[in-house]
């Protein structure tokens, strides 16, 4: 999967907010969550899958944040 394009400054800011090893674009490319470092392969629907490309959050993290 490919992450949405963001300015380098925004990506740096988002990467600084997480405790994971990877940047948001790399997390999405690898199929892992940019928030919890877990596997991000299964999503409830197309909207959740699209949100993953924007935020890098797996379904579980999306549910906790947007729940």
Secondary structure, DSSP 8 states (H G I E B T S, - for coil): -------HHHHHHHHHH--SSS-HHHHHHHTB-TTT--B----SSHHHHHHHHHH---HHHHHHHH-
